[in-house]
Amino acid sequence: QVQLVESGGGLVQAGGSLRLSCAASGRTFSTNAMGWFRQAPGKEREFVVAIRWSDGSTLYADSVKGRFTMSRDNAENMVDLQMNNLKPEDTAVYYCAATYRYDLAVRSPQGYDYWGQGTQVTVSS
């Protein structure tokens, strides 16, 4: 089992920045990649970004490319999501997720095996 705990959400004005963190514990060595997803009210959960533990390769959704940066700390079993130039449409609950899959191109939530509890990000206009 893998446990994931997110932190760092909050309220920010449009154009501002937030940094989310996700701490992984348990059998983290069995997973190959981590991802961030988000879900706005009334919408489906959508892929934001993923990173591979082994080489740091990343894959971003077009909607966040150039504004968000995901990083990992293998020694601490943590991943971060730096979000800059936030927009009101970025408002959502953000979830950290872990997968056994090596292929980052799997963007469906069904491709991920473990989930955190989520953290709220609200961007005011």
Backbone as CSV, one residue per row, in Angstrom:
resi,resn,N_x,N_y,N_z,CA_x,CA_y,CA_z,C_x,C_y,C_z
1,GLN,0.827,-1.196,0.000,0.000,0.000,0.000,0.865,1.251,0.000
2,VAL,0.330,2.288,-0.570,0.992,3.594,-0.624,0.027,4.633,-0.080
3,GLN,0.523,5.471,0.806,-0.291,6.545,1.349,0.227,7.877,0.802
4,LEU,-0.702,8.749,0.445,-0.365,10.049,-0.126,-1.075,11.143,0.656
5,VAL,-0.334,12.182,1.006,-0.912,13.298,1.750,-0.511,14.601,1.065
6,GLU,-1.519,15.355,0.606,-1.264,16.638,-0.049,-1.291,17.770,0.977
7,SER,-0.616,18.852,0.624,-0.664,20.071,1.421,-0.380,21.256,0.508
8,GLY,-0.744,22.444,0.994,-0.368,23.651,0.285,-1.457,24.359,-0.474
9,GLY,-2.669,23.846,-0.458,-3.740,24.537,-1.159,-4.120,25.834,-0.453
10,GLY,-5.009,26.595,-1.075,-5.464,27.838,-0.470,-6.153,28.735,-1.457
11,LEU,-6.302,29.988,-1.055,-6.973,31.005,-1.857,-5.934,31.991,-2.358
12,VAL,-5.995,32.293,-3.643,-5.032,33.220,-4.238,-5.737,34.021,-5.319
13,GLN,-5.248,35.214,-5.558,-5.813,36.036,-6.628,-5.260,35.592,-7.979
14,ALA,-6.015,35.878,-9.013,-5.564,35.568,-10.362,-4.202,36.207,-10.620
15,GLY,-3.325,35.440,-11.247,-1.971,35.900,-11.485,-0.992,35.507,-10.393
16,GLY,-1.513,35.028,-9.277,-0.668,34.638,-8.161,-0.118,33.233,-8.300
17,SER,0.558,32.786,-7.249,1.213,31.480,-7.251,0.868,30.689,-5.996
18,LEU,0.898,29.380,-6.141,0.761,28.458,-5.023,1.680,27.271,-5.273
19,ARG,2.093,26.638,-4.189,2.911,25.437,-4.305,2.250,24.319,-3.519
20,LEU,1.954,23.234,-4.193,1.379,22.057,-3.559,2.474,21.022,-3.340
21,SER,2.341,20.278,-2.260,3.270,19.193,-1.981,2.491,17.911,-1.734
22,CYS,3.137,16.798,-2.022,2.537,15.488,-1.773,3.606,14.588,-1.179
23,ALA,3.334,14.111,0.020,4.255,13.198,0.697,3.758,11.774,0.526
24,ALA,4.631,10.912,0.039,4.278,9.511,-0.183,4.947,8.641,0.875
25,SER,4.224,7.647,1.355,4.786,6.710,2.329,4.272,5.306,2.025
26,GLY,4.882,4.336,2.679,4.509,2.947,2.428,5.398,2.347,1.351
27,ARG,4.815,1.538,0.484,5.571,0.827,-0.543,5.792,1.699,-1.775
28,THR,6.388,2.870,-1.553,6.578,3.822,-2.644,7.529,3.293,-3.713
29,PHE,8.428,2.381,-3.323,9.401,1.844,-4.274,8.721,1.032,-5.366
30,SER,7.473,0.614,-5.113,6.749,-0.204,-6.086,6.077,0.631,-7.180
31,THR,6.041,1.945,-6.994,5.395,2.810,-7.990,6.445,3.395,-8.934
32,ASN,6.007,3.725,-10.138,6.919,4.255,-11.142,6.721,5.731,-11.443
33,ALA,5.534,6.238,-11.156,5.260,7.627,-11.491,4.226,8.213,-10.535
34,MET,4.242,9.537,-10.489,3.284,10.289,-9.681,2.583,11.294,-10.586
35,GLY,1.354,11.610,-10.218,0.622,12.577,-11.012,-0.176,13.519,-10.150
36,TRP,-0.561,14.632,-10.743,-1.524,15.550,-10.134,-2.746,15.600,-11.047
37,PHE,-3.887,15.507,-10.416,-5.158,15.649,-11.098,-5.942,16.752,-10.392
38,ARG,-6.980,17.232,-11.043,-7.848,18.219,-10.393,-9.291,17.973,-10.791
39,GLN,-10.175,18.394,-9.900,-11.598,18.229,-10.156,-12.352,19.457,-9.681
40,ALA,-12.977,20.130,-10.629,-13.807,21.285,-10.322,-15.240,20.832,-10.085
41,PRO,-16.031,21.627,-9.377,-17.425,21.237,-9.109,-18.190,20.945,-10.397
42,GLY,-18.842,19.810,-10.439,-19.649,19.436,-11.592,-18.869,18.934,-12.785
43,LYS,-17.560,18.795,-12.616,-16.737,18.335,-13.741,-16.030,17.039,-13.380
44,GLU,-15.544,16.341,-14.407,-14.801,15.129,-14.177,-13.377,15.454,-13.715
45,ARG,-12.790,14.485,-13.059,-11.398,14.642,-12.642,-10.515,14.641,-13.889
46,GLU,-9.604,15.623,-13.952,-8.771,15.750,-15.149,-7.295,15.721,-14.798
47,PHE,-6.533,15.210,-15.748,-5.091,15.114,-15.620,-4.463,16.498,-15.683
48,VAL,-3.459,16.729,-14.839,-2.715,17.984,-14.842,-1.270,17.756,-15.293
49,VAL,-0.574,16.854,-14.600,0.822,16.607,-14.893,1.234,15.290,-14.255
50,ALA,2.265,14.661,-14.814,2.830,13.445,-14.226,4.344,13.500,-14.313
51,ILE,4.985,12.772,-13.397,6.445,12.707,-13.371,6.876,11.288,-13.049
52,ARG,7.941,10.862,-13.685,8.479,9.527,-13.463,9.551,9.606,-12.374
53,TRP,9.473,8.695,-11.412,10.438,8.701,-10.317,11.867,8.527,-10.836
54,SER,12.061,7.633,-11.784,13.416,7.213,-12.146,14.228,8.296,-12.839
55,ASP,13.613,9.024,-13.787,14.406,9.971,-14.576,13.854,11.385,-14.568
56,GLY,12.760,11.597,-13.832,12.205,12.946,-13.744,11.466,13.410,-14.981
57,SER,11.226,12.519,-15.925,10.467,12.908,-17.123,9.084,13.371,-16.724
58,THR,8.585,14.384,-17.413,7.277,14.945,-17.088,6.389,15.028,-18.323
59,LEU,5.100,15.075,-18.054,4.101,15.262,-19.097,3.047,16.204,-18.541
60,TYR,2.771,17.287,-19.261,1.836,18.305,-18.788,0.589,18.372,-19.669
61,ALA,-0.522,18.683,-19.038,-1.709,19.013,-19.806,-1.478,20.351,-20.499
62,ASP,-2.037,20.514,-21.672,-1.839,21.752,-22.432,-2.312,22.978,-21.646
63,SER,-3.330,22.804,-20.838,-3.921,23.933,-20.118,-2.998,24.523,-19.057
64,VAL,-1.986,23.772,-18.636,-1.099,24.257,-17.578,0.352,24.396,-18.044
65,LYS,0.612,23.974,-19.260,1.983,24.005,-19.769,2.518,25.428,-19.750
66,GLY,3.722,25.605,-19.216,4.334,26.923,-19.129,3.988,27.676,-17.859
67,ARG,3.002,27.207,-17.128,2.606,27.870,-15.869,2.871,26.993,-14.651
68,PHE,2.716,25.685,-14.804,2.894,24.758,-13.694,4.184,23.977,-13.895
69,THR,4.839,23.643,-12.777,6.038,22.822,-12.818,5.972,21.764,-11.730
70,MET,6.131,20.521,-12.129,6.149,19.420,-11.169,7.574,18.961,-10.971
71,SER,7.920,18.679,-9.721,9.250,18.190,-9.390,9.130,17.059,-8.391
72,ARG,10.229,16.289,-8.255,10.208,15.206,-7.286,11.490,15.184,-6.489
73,ASP,11.364,14.655,-5.276,12.505,14.456,-4.386,12.486,12.982,-4.015
74,ASN,13.308,12.196,-4.692,13.278,10.747,-4.477,13.688,10.368,-3.053
75,ALA,14.627,11.102,-2.504,15.110,10.787,-1.158,14.020,10.986,-0.107
76,GLU,13.180,12.006,-0.319,12.131,12.317,0.646,10.786,11.725,0.244
77,ASN,10.725,11.067,-0.920,9.460,10.516,-1.423,8.388,11.597,-1.487
78,MET,8.758,12.712,-2.064,7.826,13.833,-2.166,7.798,14.372,-3.592
79,VAL,6.648,14.871,-3.980,6.527,15.602,-5.233,5.876,16.945,-4.939
80,ASP,6.238,17.936,-5.731,5.695,19.275,-5.583,5.069,19.730,-6.899
81,LEU,4.157,20.655,-6.782,3.565,21.280,-7.963,3.601,22.783,-7.750
82,GLN,4.484,23.449,-8.481,4.563,24.905,-8.436,3.613,25.454,-9.483
83,MET,2.664,26.258,-9.026,1.645,26.804,-9.920,1.792,28.318,-9.981
84,ASN,2.121,28.832,-11.142,2.297,30.268,-11.350,1.238,30.804,-12.303
85,ASN,1.071,32.108,-12.273,0.104,32.759,-13.151,-1.253,32.040,-13.108
86,LEU,-1.732,31.826,-11.914,-2.980,31.086,-11.741,-4.169,31.847,-12.309
87,LYS,-5.123,31.086,-12.818,-6.317,31.646,-13.418,-7.542,31.121,-12.671
88,PRO,-8.655,31.849,-12.726,-9.865,31.365,-12.052,-10.257,29.951,-12.490
89,GLU,-10.004,29.608,-13.725,-10.356,28.265,-14.209,-9.460,27.168,-13.643
90,ASP,-8.426,27.542,-12.895,-7.601,26.560,-12.203,-8.226,26.141,-10.867
91,THR,-9.289,26.808,-10.479,-9.966,26.483,-9.223,-10.489,25.050,-9.247
92,ALA,-10.085,24.271,-8.255,-10.470,22.856,-8.194,-9.889,22.241,-6.931
93,VAL,-10.316,21.025,-6.650,-9.620,20.197,-5.670,-8.516,19.471,-6.415
94,TYR,-7.299,19.585,-5.908,-6.141,18.973,-6.545,-5.771,17.694,-5.794
95,TYR,-5.586,16.635,-6.561,-5.273,15.331,-6.003,-3.903,14.849,-6.477
96,CYS,-3.163,14.298,-5.549,-1.914,13.620,-5.857,-2.234,12.139,-6.065
97,ALA,-1.547,11.520,-7.008,-1.811,10.115,-7.298,-0.518,9.394,-7.645
98,ALA,-0.515,8.088,-7.421,0.649,7.260,-7.727,0.226,6.096,-8.614
99,THR,1.119,5.686,-9.489,0.806,4.599,-10.407,1.967,3.637,-10.532
100,TYR,1.632,2.375,-10.789,2.642,1.377,-11.091,3.128,1.527,-12.532
101,ARG,2.332,2.189,-13.353,2.656,2.293,-14.770,3.901,3.140,-15.002
102,TYR,4.657,2.757,-16.006,5.858,3.497,-16.380,5.549,4.554,-17.435
103,ASP,4.482,4.321,-18.199,4.126,5.197,-19.303,3.384,6.422,-18.788
104,LEU,3.983,7.602,-18.932,3.364,8.828,-18.457,2.153,9.219,-19.282
105,ALA,2.024,8.676,-20.481,0.945,9.077,-21.382,-0.424,8.576,-20.921
106,VAL,-0.456,7.755,-19.898,-1.743,7.309,-19.361,-2.310,8.440,-18.521
107,ARG,-3.278,9.172,-19.077,-3.806,10.359,-18.405,-5.126,10.096,-17.696
108,SER,-5.671,8.924,-17.854,-6.951,8.634,-17.218,-6.751,8.375,-15.738
109,PRO,-7.683,8.869,-14.900,-7.591,8.558,-13.466,-7.579,7.053,-13.207
110,GLN,-8.186,6.290,-14.094,-8.211,4.838,-13.917,-6.819,4.226,-14.040
111,GLY,-5.888,4.977,-14.581,-4.528,4.474,-14.716,-3.685,4.645,-13.469
112,TYR,-4.266,5.239,-12.446,-3.540,5.490,-11.207,-4.087,4.611,-10.088
113,ASP,-3.181,4.195,-9.209,-3.510,3.158,-8.240,-3.753,3.676,-6.826
114,TYR,-3.173,4.805,-6.493,-3.322,5.346,-5.140,-3.597,6.846,-5.244
115,TRP,-4.383,7.332,-4.278,-4.816,8.724,-4.300,-4.707,9.368,-2.928
116,GLY,-4.396,10.664,-2.936,-4.468,11.432,-1.715,-5.890,11.918,-1.475
117,GLN,-6.063,12.659,-0.403,-7.402,13.107,-0.024,-7.816,14.388,-0.741
118,GLY,-6.864,15.052,-1.369,-7.152,16.271,-2.119,-6.935,17.527,-1.305
119,THR,-6.619,18.603,-2.008,-6.452,19.913,-1.368,-7.095,20.963,-2.270
120,GLN,-7.816,21.890,-1.650,-8.573,22.877,-2.411,-7.680,24.029,-2.860
121,VAL,-7.802,24.373,-4.127,-7.151,25.561,-4.681,-8.248,26.453,-5.249
122,THR,-8.305,27.687,-4.758,-9.308,28.631,-5.223,-8.604,29.878,-5.743
123,VAL,-8.905,30.241,-6.979,-8.302,31.408,-7.609,-9.405,32.425,-7.858
124,SER,-9.282,33.576,-7.218,-10.299,34.617,-7.379,-9.917,35.566,-8.505
125,SER,-10.942,36.090,-9.143,-10.692,36.984,-10.288,-10.591,38.429,-9.850
